[in-house]
Amino acid sequence: MREIKASQIVEVVKKLCIEANYNLPDDILKGLKIRKKEEKSPLGQKILEDIILNAEIAMQEKMAICQDTGMAVVFVEIGQEVRVVDGDLEEAINEGVRLGYKEGYLRKSVVKSPIERINTDDNTPAIIHYRVCRGDRLIITVMPKGAGSENMSALKMLKPSDDLEGVKRFVIETVEKSGPNACPPLIVGVGLGGDFEYAAYLAKKALLRKVGERHQDILIARLEEELLNEINSLGIGPMGLGGTTTALDVHIEVYPTHIASLPVAVNLGCHATRHATFVL
């Protein structure tokens, strides 16, 4: 049994919160640069150029890519041979978020109650997803999720008879309705299958996959390509001002489902779909 101190987790989460907010992942930056060359609209090209410049300045000057530094979504893969000592795992994660948002000068955007709207002043609590797996490692990924893209996300319980065309229609309609509000170009995360809450989790998890990386199932990979092409033909363009780059990529995660169900969730990631990972 391998022991990991809670204080180590605090430090890792703190650093990940700062790193994710300052540094756009390489695959997304590369995707933006490729799309800038391919963009048909001169205005769209200029907007993509500004988005790339903004990301580069944030990285160099060590400041937030966007003023909305998000709600901290934390994915934790914990090996069965790991034991957290000298503290509580969840408390350690939240303490890391608390310190990261303070020391990184990141905006605190979490309110205690969705009704009373009083700020917690430290961006906690985080949204934490746990997955127990084999081994003796603890893998932590922090994804700061802004409200602009999150608010335009959607979930629908389709009927099996809606079939693949119903899934495609819902995904495209969700992106179309989002217009400029989700700050395109987007990463479109799609969760297909499971049940009501698991489809939403899959859609969020799909945003972690690298731009250009296709699903291992050929059918799903083909669907990702088809959706990407159709979304980019909508004409929404960078920041909603027209063009051929509405999305950088579409990622779909699937899971078995009930014979009577066809759940589909769409979680939109903005042009600053940020995340950082560390392995303990």
VEXMIVO-495916 format. One record per residue: residue number from 1; residue in one letter; chain; x, y, z of N, C-alpha, C in turn. Coordinates in Angstrom, 2 decimals. Layout:
   i aa ch    n_xx    n_yy    n_zz   ca_xx   ca_yy   ca_zz    c_xx    c_yy    c_zz
 NUM  a  A       X       Y       Z       X       Y       Z       X       Y       Z
...
//
This chain:
   i aa ch    n_xx    n_yy    n_zz   ca_xx   ca_yy   ca_zz    c_xx    c_yy    c_zz
   1  m  A    0.84   -1.19    0.00    0.00    0.00    0.00    0.88    1.25    0.00
   2  r  A    0.71    2.09   -0.98    1.50    3.33   -1.08    0.77    4.47   -0.40
   3  e  A    1.49    5.23    0.41    0.89    6.34    1.14    1.24    7.67    0.48
   4  i  A    0.22    8.52    0.35    0.41    9.87   -0.17   -0.14   10.85    0.86
   5  k  A    0.67   11.81    1.23    0.23   12.78    2.24   -0.77   13.77    1.64
   6  a  A   -1.75   14.14    2.46   -2.76   15.11    2.03   -2.10   16.43    1.64
   7  s  A   -1.02   16.77    2.32   -0.32   18.04    2.03    0.25   18.05    0.61
   8  q  A    0.65   16.87    0.10    1.15   16.77   -1.28    0.02   17.06   -2.27
   9  i  A   -1.15   16.56   -1.95   -2.32   16.77   -2.81   -2.70   18.24   -2.85
  10  v  A   -2.66   18.88   -1.69   -2.94   20.32   -1.61   -2.03   21.09   -2.56
  11  e  A   -0.74   20.79   -2.49    0.25   21.51   -3.30    0.05   21.25   -4.79
  12  v  A   -0.25   20.00   -5.15   -0.45   19.66   -6.56   -1.68   20.37   -7.12
  13  v  A   -2.79   20.32   -6.40   -4.02   20.96   -6.87   -3.83   22.46   -6.98
  14  k  A   -3.14   23.05   -6.03   -2.87   24.50   -6.08   -2.13   24.86   -7.37
  15  k  A   -1.08   24.12   -7.68   -0.29   24.39   -8.88   -1.08   24.13  -10.15
  16  l  A   -1.93   23.09  -10.16   -2.73   22.77  -11.33   -3.76   23.86  -11.62
  17  c  A   -4.35   24.43  -10.57   -5.32   25.52  -10.76   -4.66   26.70  -11.45
  18  i  A   -3.45   27.03  -11.04   -2.73   28.16  -11.62   -2.28   27.83  -13.04
  19  e  A   -1.67   26.65  -13.19   -1.16   26.25  -14.50   -2.28   26.19  -15.54
  20  a  A   -3.42   25.61  -15.18   -4.52   25.47  -16.13   -5.06   26.82  -16.56
  21  n  A   -5.10   27.76  -15.66   -5.63   29.09  -15.98   -4.65   29.97  -16.74
  22  y  A   -3.36   29.69  -16.61   -2.34   30.49  -17.29   -1.96   29.94  -18.67
  23  n  A   -1.97   28.60  -18.81   -1.41   27.96  -20.00   -2.45   27.16  -20.78
  24  l  A   -2.71   27.58  -22.01   -3.60   26.83  -22.87   -2.89   25.55  -23.31
  25  p  A   -3.58   24.39  -23.28   -2.93   23.14  -23.70   -2.36   23.24  -25.11
  26  d  A   -1.22   22.60  -25.33   -0.52   22.68  -26.62   -1.39   22.26  -27.79
  27  d  A   -2.20   21.21  -27.61   -3.02   20.72  -28.72   -4.07   21.74  -29.15
  28  i  A   -4.60   22.50  -28.19   -5.60   23.52  -28.53   -4.94   24.70  -29.23
  29  l  A   -3.77   25.11  -28.72   -3.03   26.21  -29.35   -2.65   25.84  -30.78
  30  k  A   -2.20   24.60  -30.97   -1.86   24.13  -32.31   -3.09   24.11  -33.21
  31  g  A   -4.23   23.66  -32.66   -5.47   23.62  -33.42   -5.92   25.01  -33.85
  32  l  A   -5.76   25.99  -32.97   -6.11   27.37  -33.30   -5.26   27.90  -34.45
  33  k  A   -3.96   27.57  -34.41   -3.05   28.05  -35.46   -3.37   27.41  -36.81
  34  i  A   -3.73   26.12  -36.79   -4.11   25.44  -38.03   -5.39   26.06  -38.60
  35  r  A   -6.36   26.27  -37.73   -7.64   26.83  -38.17   -7.49   28.26  -38.68
  36  k  A   -6.55   29.01  -38.11   -6.31   30.38  -38.58   -5.90   30.37  -40.06
  37  k  A   -5.06   29.41  -40.42   -4.61   29.31  -41.82   -5.75   28.87  -42.74
  38  e  A   -6.68   28.08  -42.22   -7.76   27.53  -43.04   -9.00   28.41  -43.06
  39  e  A   -9.11   29.34  -42.09  -10.31   30.18  -41.98  -10.53   31.02  -43.24
  40  k  A  -11.78   31.00  -43.75  -12.10   31.70  -44.99  -12.42   33.18  -44.77
  41  s  A  -12.90   33.53  -43.57  -13.28   34.91  -43.29  -12.08   35.72  -42.81
  42  p  A  -11.79   36.89  -43.43  -10.69   37.75  -42.96  -10.88   38.19  -41.51
  43  l  A  -12.14   38.51  -41.14  -12.41   38.89  -39.76  -12.18   37.70  -38.84
  44  g  A  -12.61   36.53  -39.28  -12.40   35.31  -38.49  -10.92   35.05  -38.28
  45  q  A  -10.12   35.26  -39.32   -8.66   35.09  -39.22   -8.08   36.04  -38.17
  46  k  A   -8.54   37.30  -38.20   -8.03   38.30  -37.26   -8.40   37.95  -35.82
  47  i  A   -9.63   37.45  -35.63  -10.06   37.06  -34.28   -9.23   35.89  -33.77
  48  l  A   -8.99   34.91  -34.63   -8.16   33.76  -34.24   -6.74   34.21  -33.92
  49  e  A   -6.24   35.16  -34.68   -4.90   35.72  -34.41   -4.85   36.36  -33.04
  50  d  A   -5.92   37.10  -32.68   -5.99   37.75  -31.37   -6.12   36.73  -30.24
  51  i  A   -6.90   35.67  -30.48   -7.06   34.61  -29.47   -5.72   33.94  -29.20
  52  i  A   -4.96   33.65  -30.27   -3.65   33.03  -30.13   -2.69   33.96  -29.39
  53  l  A   -2.70   35.23  -29.76   -1.83   36.21  -29.10   -2.17   36.32  -27.62
  54  n  A   -3.45   36.33  -27.30   -3.90   36.41  -25.91   -3.36   35.22  -25.10
  55  a  A   -3.45   34.02  -25.69   -2.97   32.82  -25.00   -1.46   32.88  -24.79
  56  e  A   -0.73   33.39  -25.77    0.73   33.48  -25.67    1.15   34.51  -24.62
  57  i  A    0.44   35.64  -24.56    0.73   36.66  -23.55    0.46   36.13  -22.15
  58  a  A   -0.68   35.41  -21.99   -1.03   34.84  -20.69    0.05   33.89  -20.20
  59  m  A    0.57   33.08  -21.12    1.62   32.11  -20.78    2.92   32.81  -20.38
  60  q  A    3.29   33.83  -21.17    4.56   34.54  -20.92    4.51   35.39  -19.67
  61  e  A    3.37   36.09  -19.48    3.25   37.03  -18.37    2.71   36.39  -17.10
  62  k  A    2.36   35.11  -17.18    1.82   34.36  -16.04    0.57   35.05  -15.47
  63  m  A   -0.43   35.08  -16.33   -1.73   35.64  -15.93   -2.84   34.82  -16.57
  64  a  A   -4.05   35.02  -16.09   -5.18   34.21  -16.56   -5.47   34.47  -18.03
  65  i  A   -5.76   33.39  -18.77   -6.11   33.48  -20.18   -7.42   34.26  -20.34
  66  c  A   -8.35   34.04  -19.41   -9.67   34.67  -19.47  -10.05   35.18  -18.10
  67  q  A  -10.82   36.27  -18.05  -11.25   36.81  -16.75  -12.17   35.85  -16.02
  68  d  A  -12.87   34.98  -16.76  -13.67   33.94  -16.11  -12.77   32.74  -15.87
  69  t  A  -12.25   32.66  -14.65  -11.33   31.56  -14.31  -12.08   30.32  -13.83
  70  g  A  -13.38   30.34  -13.98  -14.18   29.13  -13.88  -14.43   28.56  -12.50
  71  m  A  -15.27   27.56  -12.51  -15.47   26.71  -11.34  -14.50   25.54  -11.52
  72  a  A  -13.80   25.18  -10.47  -12.79   24.13  -10.58  -13.45   22.75  -10.65
  73  v  A  -13.31   22.10  -11.81  -13.78   20.72  -11.98  -12.55   19.82  -11.87
  74  v  A  -12.57   18.88  -10.94  -11.39   18.05  -10.67  -11.72   16.58  -10.93
  75  f  A  -10.93   15.97  -11.81  -11.04   14.53  -12.08   -9.93   13.82  -11.31
  76  v  A  -10.31   12.85  -10.50   -9.35   12.13   -9.67   -9.40   10.64   -9.99
  77  e  A   -8.28   10.11  -10.46   -8.15    8.66  -10.65   -7.27    8.14   -9.53
  78  i  A   -7.84    7.35   -8.65   -7.10    6.89   -7.48   -6.92    5.38   -7.53
  79  g  A   -5.66    4.96   -7.48   -5.35    3.55   -7.53   -5.77    2.83   -6.26
  80  q  A   -6.13    1.56   -6.40   -6.58    0.77   -5.25   -5.48    0.58   -4.21
  81  e  A   -4.23    0.76   -4.64   -3.11    0.57   -3.73   -2.63    1.89   -3.11
  82  v  A   -3.46    2.93   -3.21   -3.10    4.25   -2.66   -3.89    4.51   -1.39
  83  r  A   -3.19    5.06   -0.41   -3.84    5.45    0.84   -3.44    6.89    1.15
  84  v  A   -4.43    7.76    1.30   -4.15    9.16    1.65   -4.01    9.26    3.16
  85  v  A   -2.90    9.84    3.61   -2.63    9.93    5.05   -2.48   11.38    5.48
  86  d  A   -2.59   11.60    6.79   -2.42   12.93    7.41   -3.43   13.94    6.88
  87  g  A   -4.64   13.48    6.60   -5.67   14.40    6.14   -6.69   13.72    5.26
  88  d  A   -7.69   14.48    4.85   -8.80   13.97    4.05   -8.61   14.36    2.59
  89  l  A   -8.85   13.42    1.67   -8.63   13.67    0.25   -9.46   14.85   -0.27
  90  e  A  -10.74   14.84    0.02  -11.61   15.90   -0.50  -11.26   17.26    0.10
  91  e  A  -10.96   17.28    1.37  -10.56   18.53    2.02   -9.25   19.05    1.41
  92  a  A   -8.34   18.12    1.10   -7.06   18.51    0.50   -7.26   19.12   -0.88
  93  i  A   -8.17   18.53   -1.67   -8.45   19.08   -3.00   -9.01   20.48   -2.90
  94  n  A   -9.98   20.68   -2.02  -10.58   22.00   -1.87   -9.60   23.03   -1.31
  95  e  A   -8.71   22.58   -0.43   -7.69   23.49    0.08   -6.73   23.90   -1.04
  96  g  A   -6.42   22.95   -1.91   -5.57   23.27   -3.06   -6.22   24.29   -3.97
  97  v  A   -7.52   24.12   -4.22   -8.27   25.09   -5.04   -8.26   26.46   -4.36
  98  r  A   -8.51   26.46   -3.08   -8.54   27.71   -2.30   -7.23   28.47   -2.43
  99  l  A   -6.11   27.76   -2.25   -4.79   28.40   -2.31   -4.42   28.79   -3.73
 100  g  A   -4.77   27.92   -4.70   -4.44   28.20   -6.09   -5.12   29.46   -6.60
 101  y  A   -6.39   29.61   -6.28   -7.12   30.78   -6.76   -6.68   32.06   -6.04
 102  k  A   -6.21   31.91   -4.80   -5.70   33.07   -4.07   -4.32   33.47   -4.59
 103  e  A   -3.39   32.52   -4.63   -2.01   32.82   -5.01   -1.87   33.13   -6.50
 104  g  A   -2.77   32.60   -7.32   -2.71   32.84   -8.75   -3.46   34.09   -9.18
 105  y  A   -4.06   34.80   -8.21   -4.86   36.00   -8.49   -5.96   35.68   -9.51
 106  l  A   -6.67   34.59   -9.23   -7.72   34.12  -10.11   -9.09   34.50   -9.54
 107  r  A  -10.00   34.87  -10.43  -11.31   35.34   -9.97  -12.07   34.23   -9.24
 108  k  A  -12.67   34.60   -8.12  -13.48   33.65   -7.34  -14.93   33.76   -7.81
 109  s  A  -15.45   32.68   -8.37  -16.75   32.76   -9.05  -17.83   31.85   -8.46
 110  v  A  -17.55   31.23   -7.32  -18.50   30.26   -6.75  -19.36   30.92   -5.67
 111  v  A  -20.68   30.70   -5.76  -21.59   31.21   -4.73  -22.10   30.05   -3.87
 112  k  A  -22.34   30.34   -2.57  -22.72   29.30   -1.62  -24.06   28.66   -1.96
 113  s  A  -24.99   29.47   -2.42  -26.33   28.99   -2.73  -26.75   29.51   -4.10
 114  p  A  -27.33   28.65   -4.92  -27.79   29.13   -6.22  -28.96   30.11   -6.11
 115  i  A  -29.56   30.20   -4.94  -30.68   31.12   -4.72  -30.20   32.43   -4.08
 116  e  A  -29.42   32.32   -3.00  -29.00   33.52   -2.26  -27.81   34.23   -2.90
 117  r  A  -26.99   33.50   -3.69  -25.92   34.08   -4.51  -24.86   34.81   -3.70
 118  i  A  -24.46   34.28   -2.57  -23.39   34.88   -1.76  -22.08   34.16   -2.09
 119  n  A  -21.06   34.92   -2.48  -19.79   34.34   -2.92  -19.07   33.65   -1.77
 120  t  A  -18.46   32.48   -2.06  -17.69   31.77   -1.03  -16.32   32.42   -0.82
 121  d  A  -15.93   33.30   -1.72  -14.69   34.10   -1.64  -13.41   33.29   -1.81
 122  d  A  -13.49   32.01   -2.16  -12.25   31.25   -2.36  -12.38   30.22   -3.49
 123  n  A  -13.48   30.31   -4.24  -13.77   29.43   -5.38  -13.99   27.97   -5.01
 124  t  A  -14.25   27.70   -3.76  -14.63   26.35   -3.35  -16.12   26.34   -3.01
 125  p  A  -16.75   25.17   -3.02  -16.16   23.85   -3.26  -15.96   23.56   -4.74
 126  a  A  -15.01   22.67   -5.02  -14.78   22.20   -6.38  -15.83   21.15   -6.74
 127  i  A  -16.00   20.90   -8.03  -16.78   19.75   -8.50  -15.76   18.62   -8.69
 128  i  A  -15.94   17.51   -7.96  -14.94   16.45   -7.96  -15.53   15.14   -8.48
 129  h  A  -14.86   14.57   -9.46  -15.26   13.26  -10.01  -14.17   12.24   -9.65
 130  y  A  -14.55   11.18   -8.95  -13.61   10.14   -8.54  -13.75    8.89   -9.41
 131  r  A  -12.62    8.28   -9.70  -12.63    6.98  -10.37  -11.56    6.11   -9.73
 132  v  A  -11.99    4.98   -9.18  -11.04    4.05   -8.56  -10.54    3.09   -9.64
 133  c  A   -9.23    2.91   -9.71   -8.64    2.06  -10.74   -7.50    1.23  -10.13
 134  r  A   -6.91    0.37  -10.92   -5.80   -0.45  -10.44   -4.54    0.40  -10.26
 135  g  A   -3.62   -0.12   -9.45   -2.33    0.52   -9.34   -2.14    1.33   -8.07
 136  d  A   -1.00    2.04   -8.03   -0.65    2.80   -6.83   -0.38    4.27   -7.15
 137  r  A   -1.09    4.76   -8.18   -0.91    6.16   -8.56   -2.18    6.96   -8.30
 138  l  A   -1.98    8.26   -8.13   -3.09    9.19   -7.98   -2.94   10.22   -9.10
 139  i  A   -3.90   10.23  -10.02   -3.84   11.14  -11.16   -4.90   12.23  -10.98
 140  i  A   -4.45   13.47  -10.95   -5.36   14.59  -10.71   -5.37   15.52  -11.92
 141  t  A   -6.55   15.80  -12.42   -6.72   16.74  -13.52   -7.65   17.86  -13.07
 142  v  A   -7.22   19.10  -13.26   -8.04   20.26  -12.92   -8.50   20.93  -14.21
 143  m  A   -9.80   21.10  -14.33  -10.39   21.79  -15.48  -11.19   23.00  -14.96
 144  p  A  -10.66   24.22  -15.13  -11.45   25.40  -14.76  -12.53   25.62  -15.84
 145  k  A  -13.80   25.55  -15.45  -14.88   25.62  -16.44  -15.67   26.92  -16.29
 146  g  A  -15.56   27.76  -17.31  -16.25   29.05  -17.30  -17.74   28.90  -17.58
 147  a  A  -18.49   29.92  -17.17  -19.95   29.85  -17.26  -20.48   30.12  -18.66
 148  g  A  -19.75   30.87  -19.47  -20.25   31.19  -20.81  -20.53   29.95  -21.63
 149  s  A  -19.57   29.04  -21.65  -19.75   27.79  -22.40  -20.62   26.80  -21.63
 150  e  A  -20.45   26.75  -20.31  -21.23   25.80  -19.50  -22.73   26.09  -19.60
 151  n  A  -23.09   27.38  -19.60  -24.50   27.76  -19.64  -25.19   27.38  -20.94
 152  m  A  -24.43   27.18  -21.99  -25.01   26.83  -23.29  -25.02   25.32  -23.54
 153  s  A  -24.60   24.55  -22.53  -24.59   23.09  -22.64  -26.01   22.55  -22.42
 154  a  A  -26.24   21.31  -22.84  -27.60   20.77  -22.76  -27.58   19.25  -22.69
 155  l  A  -28.69   18.70  -22.20  -28.87   17.25  -22.12  -30.28   16.90  -22.54
 156  k  A  -30.42   15.80  -23.25  -31.76   15.37  -23.67  -31.87   13.85  -23.61
 157  m  A  -33.01   13.39  -23.11  -33.28   11.96  -23.07  -34.05   11.60  -24.34
 158  l  A  -33.31   11.22  -25.37  -33.92   10.82  -26.62  -34.53    9.42  -26.51
 159  k  A  -35.40    9.10  -27.44  -35.94    7.74  -27.53  -35.03    6.93  -28.46
 160  p  A  -34.92    5.63  -28.23  -34.10    4.80  -29.14  -34.49    4.98  -30.60
 161  s  A  -35.78    5.24  -30.86  -36.23    5.42  -32.24  -35.71    6.71  -32.87
 162  d  A  -35.22    7.63  -32.05  -34.61    8.85  -32.60  -33.34    8.54  -33.36
 163  d  A  -32.69    7.46  -32.96  -31.54    6.92  -33.68  -30.40    7.94  -33.83
 164  l  A  -29.45    7.63  -34.68  -28.25    8.44  -34.87  -28.58    9.84  -35.39
 165  e  A  -29.60    9.93  -36.24  -29.97   11.23  -36.80  -30.49   12.16  -35.70
 166  g  A  -31.20   11.60  -34.74  -31.69   12.39  -33.61  -30.55   12.92  -32.76
 167  v  A  -29.54   12.08  -32.57  -28.35   12.50  -31.81  -27.66   13.65  -32.53
 168  k  A  -27.42   13.49  -33.82  -26.74   14.53  -34.60  -27.53   15.83  -34.58
 169  r  A  -28.83   15.73  -34.74  -29.69   16.91  -34.77  -29.60   17.68  -33.45
 170  f  A  -29.63   16.94  -32.34  -29.57   17.59  -31.02  -28.23   18.28  -30.79
 171  v  A  -27.13   17.62  -31.17  -25.80   18.22  -30.99  -25.68   19.50  -31.81
 172  i  A  -26.09   19.45  -33.06  -25.97   20.61  -33.95  -26.88   21.75  -33.48
 173  e  A  -28.11   21.41  -33.07  -29.03   22.44  -32.56  -28.47   23.12  -31.31
 174  t  A  -27.83   22.34  -30.45  -27.26   22.92  -29.22  -26.17   23.93  -29.56
 175  v  A  -25.29   23.56  -30.50  -24.23   24.48  -30.91  -24.81   25.71  -31.60
 176  e  A  -25.80   25.48  -32.45  -26.41   26.59  -33.19  -27.06   27.58  -32.24
 177  k  A  -27.77   27.09  -31.23  -28.42   27.96  -30.25  -27.41   28.74  -29.42
 178  s  A  -26.23   28.16  -29.23  -25.22   28.83  -28.39  -24.68   30.09  -29.06
 179  g  A  -24.68   30.12  -30.39  -24.21   31.29  -31.12  -22.86   31.78  -30.62
 180  p  A  -22.77   33.08  -30.28  -21.49   33.62  -29.78  -21.29   33.41  -28.28
 181  n  A  -22.34   32.97  -27.58  -22.32   32.96  -26.11  -21.28   32.04  -25.49
 182  a  A  -20.93   30.96  -26.19  -19.96   30.00  -25.64  -18.53   30.31  -26.06
 183  c  A  -18.31   31.48  -26.70  -16.98   31.94  -27.11  -16.27   30.96  -28.05
 184  p  A  -16.84   30.75  -29.25  -16.18   29.88  -30.21  -14.90   30.51  -30.76
 185  p  A  -13.99   29.64  -31.29  -14.19   28.24  -31.66  -14.23   27.31  -30.45
 186  l  A  -15.10   26.33  -30.56  -15.44   25.45  -29.45  -14.72   24.11  -29.51
 187  i  A  -14.63   23.49  -28.35  -14.43   22.04  -28.27  -15.81   21.53  -27.86
 188  v  A  -16.39   20.63  -28.65  -17.73   20.12  -28.37  -17.60   18.73  -27.76
 189  g  A  -17.96   18.63  -26.48  -17.93   17.35  -25.79  -19.31   16.73  -25.81
 190  v  A  -19.39   15.47  -26.25  -20.68   14.78  -26.32  -20.62   13.50  -25.50
 191  g  A  -21.61   13.33  -24.63  -21.76   12.10  -23.86  -22.94   11.33  -24.41
 192  l  A  -22.74   10.09  -24.77  -23.78    9.29  -25.42  -23.94    7.98  -24.66
 193  g  A  -25.13    7.76  -24.10  -25.38    6.53  -23.36  -25.35    6.73  -21.86
 194  g  A  -25.27    5.62  -21.13  -25.35    5.70  -19.67  -26.77    6.01  -19.25
 195  d  A  -26.89    6.92  -18.28  -28.21    7.39  -17.87  -28.17    8.91  -17.77
 196  f  A  -29.15    9.51  -17.11  -29.29   10.97  -17.08  -28.01   11.69  -16.65
 197  e  A  -27.49   11.30  -15.48  -26.32   12.05  -14.97  -25.01   11.59  -15.60
 198  y  A  -24.94   10.31  -16.02  -23.68    9.80  -16.55  -23.39   10.36  -17.94
 199  a  A  -24.42   10.62  -18.72  -24.23   11.22  -20.04  -23.57   12.59  -19.90
 200  a  A  -24.00   13.36  -18.90  -23.43   14.69  -18.67  -21.96   14.58  -18.24
 201  y  A  -21.67   13.61  -17.39  -20.28   13.37  -16.98  -19.41   13.01  -18.18
 202  l  A  -19.92   12.15  -19.05  -19.15   11.75  -20.24  -18.87   12.95  -21.14
 203  a  A  -19.86   13.82  -21.28  -19.68   15.01  -22.13  -18.60   15.92  -21.57
 204  k  A  -18.57   16.07  -20.25  -17.54   16.90  -19.62  -16.17   16.24  -19.78
 205  k  A  -16.11   14.95  -19.56  -14.85   14.20  -19.67  -14.31   14.24  -21.10
 206  a  A  -15.21   14.29  -22.08  -14.80   14.31  -23.49  -13.96   15.54  -23.81
 207  l  A  -14.14   16.62  -23.05  -13.39   17.85  -23.30  -11.90   17.70  -22.98
 208  l  A  -11.54   16.65  -22.25  -10.14   16.44  -21.87   -9.32   15.81  -22.99
 209  r  A   -9.99   15.24  -23.98   -9.26   14.59  -25.05   -8.57   15.61  -25.95
 210  k  A   -7.43   15.24  -26.51   -6.64   16.16  -27.33   -7.35   16.48  -28.65
 211  v  A   -7.21   17.72  -29.09   -7.75   18.13  -30.39   -7.10   17.28  -31.48
 212  g  A   -7.93   16.73  -32.36   -7.43   15.88  -33.44   -7.39   14.41  -33.10
 213  e  A   -7.64   14.07  -31.85   -7.61   12.66  -31.42   -8.99   12.05  -31.61
 214  r  A   -9.08   10.98  -32.37  -10.36   10.35  -32.67  -10.67    9.20  -31.73
 215  h  A  -11.97    8.93  -31.57  -12.43    7.81  -30.76  -11.94    6.51  -31.38
 216  q  A  -11.66    5.51  -30.56  -11.12    4.24  -31.06  -12.15    3.43  -31.83
 217  d  A  -13.44    3.67  -31.57  -14.49    3.00  -32.33  -14.67    3.74  -33.66
 218  i  A  -14.56    3.02  -34.76  -14.61    3.63  -36.10  -15.92    4.36  -36.33
 219  l  A  -17.03    3.79  -35.89  -18.35    4.41  -36.07  -18.41    5.76  -35.35
 220  i  A  -17.93    5.78  -34.11  -17.95    7.01  -33.32  -16.98    8.04  -33.90
 221  a  A  -15.82    7.57  -34.34  -14.83    8.47  -34.95  -15.41    9.13  -36.20
 222  r  A  -16.15    8.36  -36.99  -16.78    8.90  -38.21  -17.84    9.93  -37.82
 223  l  A  -18.58    9.66  -36.75  -19.61   10.59  -36.28  -18.97   11.90  -35.80
 224  e  A  -17.84   11.80  -35.12  -17.12   13.01  -34.69  -16.76   13.89  -35.88
 225  e  A  -16.25   13.26  -36.93  -15.85   14.00  -38.14  -17.06   14.64  -38.82
 226  e  A  -18.15   13.88  -38.92  -19.36   14.40  -39.56  -19.91   15.60  -38.80
 227  l  A  -19.97   15.49  -37.49  -20.48   16.58  -36.67  -19.58   17.81  -36.77
 228  l  A  -18.27   17.60  -36.76  -17.33   18.72  -36.86  -17.55   19.48  -38.17
 229  n  A  -17.68   18.74  -39.26  -17.89   19.38  -40.57  -19.21   20.14  -40.61
 230  e  A  -20.27   19.54  -40.06  -21.58   20.19  -40.09  -21.61   21.42  -39.18
 231  i  A  -20.96   21.33  -38.04  -20.92   22.47  -37.12  -20.15   23.63  -37.76
 232  n  A  -19.06   23.32  -38.44  -18.26   24.39  -39.07  -18.93   24.97  -40.30
 233  s  A  -19.97   24.29  -40.79  -20.72   24.84  -41.92  -21.86   25.74  -41.45
 234  l  A  -22.05   25.88  -40.13  -23.12   26.73  -39.60  -22.85   28.21  -39.84
 235  g  A  -21.57   28.58  -39.98  -21.22   29.98  -40.24  -21.14   30.86  -39.00
 236  i  A  -21.22   30.27  -37.81  -21.13   31.07  -36.57  -19.76   31.73  -36.48
 237  g  A  -18.72   30.95  -36.68  -17.36   31.48  -36.76  -16.76   31.91  -35.44
 238  p  A  -15.48   32.34  -35.46  -14.78   32.76  -34.25  -15.51   33.89  -33.52
 239  m  A  -15.79   33.67  -32.25  -16.49   34.61  -31.38  -17.88   34.98  -31.91
 240  g  A  -18.42   34.13  -32.81  -19.77   34.33  -33.31  -19.91   35.41  -34.37
 241  l  A  -18.78   35.85  -34.93  -18.82   36.96  -35.91  -18.68   36.48  -37.35
 242  g  A  -18.97   35.21  -37.59  -18.98   34.66  -38.93  -17.66   34.01  -39.32
 243  g  A  -17.76   32.95  -40.10  -16.56   32.27  -40.56  -16.74   30.77  -40.63
 244  t  A  -15.67   30.10  -40.97  -15.72   28.65  -41.17  -15.15   27.86  -39.99
 245  t  A  -14.80   28.56  -38.92  -14.26   27.89  -37.73  -15.17   28.15  -36.54
 246  t  A  -16.18   27.28  -36.37  -17.05   27.37  -35.20  -16.56   26.41  -34.12
 247  a  A  -15.96   25.30  -34.53  -15.42   24.31  -33.57  -14.03   23.87  -34.01
 248  l  A  -13.17   23.64  -33.03  -11.86   23.05  -33.29  -11.98   21.53  -33.39
 249  d  A  -12.91   20.98  -32.59  -13.09   19.53  -32.64  -14.37   19.12  -31.93
 250  v  A  -14.79   17.89  -32.22  -15.92   17.25  -31.55  -15.41   15.94  -30.97
 251  h  A  -15.62   15.75  -29.67  -15.20   14.52  -29.00  -16.42   13.84  -28.40
 252  i  A  -16.58   12.57  -28.68  -17.73   11.81  -28.17  -17.24   10.69  -27.27
 253  e  A  -17.84   10.58  -26.09  -17.59    9.45  -25.19  -18.88    8.66  -25.06
 254  v  A  -18.79    7.34  -25.13  -19.99    6.50  -25.10  -19.96    5.51  -23.94
 255  y  A  -21.16    5.02  -23.58  -21.28    4.05  -22.49  -22.57    3.25  -22.75
 256  p  A  -22.60    1.98  -22.33  -23.82    1.19  -22.48  -25.02    1.89  -21.82
 257  t  A  -26.20    1.64  -22.33  -27.40    2.29  -21.79  -28.56    1.30  -21.70
 258  h  A  -29.66    1.76  -21.12  -30.86    0.94  -20.97  -31.52    0.72  -22.33
 259  i  A  -32.19   -0.40  -22.47  -32.85   -0.75  -23.72  -33.87    0.31  -24.15
 260  a  A  -34.44    1.04  -23.20  -35.48    2.03  -23.51  -34.94    3.46  -23.58
 261  s  A  -33.61    3.64  -23.44  -33.05    4.99  -23.34  -32.05    5.32  -24.45
 262  l  A  -31.92    6.59  -24.72  -30.86    7.11  -25.59  -30.48    8.51  -25.08
 263  p  A  -29.75    8.56  -23.93  -29.37    9.86  -23.38  -28.23   10.47  -24.19
 264  v  A  -28.31   11.77  -24.41  -27.22   12.48  -25.08  -27.02   13.83  -24.40
 265  a  A  -25.77   14.13  -24.07  -25.44   15.40  -23.43  -24.38   16.11  -24.26
 266  v  A  -24.47   17.43  -24.30  -23.49   18.24  -25.02  -22.91   19.25  -24.04
 267  n  A  -21.61   19.13  -23.80  -20.92   20.09  -22.92  -19.97   20.90  -23.80
 268  l  A  -20.22   22.19  -23.92  -19.41   23.03  -24.78  -18.20   23.58  -24.03
 269  g  A  -17.05   23.54  -24.68  -15.84   24.14  -24.15  -15.49   25.33  -25.03
 270  c  A  -15.18   26.47  -24.45  -14.84   27.67  -25.21  -13.46   27.55  -25.85
 271  h  A  -13.01   28.61  -26.53  -11.69   28.55  -27.17  -10.58   28.41  -26.14
 272  a  A  -10.89   28.71  -24.86   -9.93   28.51  -23.77  -10.39   27.33  -22.93
 273  t  A  -10.47   26.15  -23.54  -10.84   24.94  -22.81   -9.60   24.45  -22.06
 274  r  A   -9.50   24.88  -20.80   -8.26   24.71  -20.03   -8.30   23.48  -19.14
 275  h  A   -7.15   22.82  -19.03   -7.02   21.72  -18.07   -5.54   21.38  -17.92
 276  a  A   -5.21   20.84  -16.75   -3.83   20.44  -16.46   -3.88   19.20  -15.59
 277  t  A   -2.87   18.32  -15.77   -2.84   17.02  -15.09   -1.51   16.79  -14.41
 278  f  A   -1.55   16.10  -13.26   -0.33   15.71  -12.57   -0.52   14.30  -12.01
 279  v  A    0.55   13.50  -12.07    0.51   12.14  -11.56    1.35   12.05  -10.30
 280  l  A    0.72   11.63   -9.20    1.42   11.45   -7.93    1.79    9.96   -7.76
//
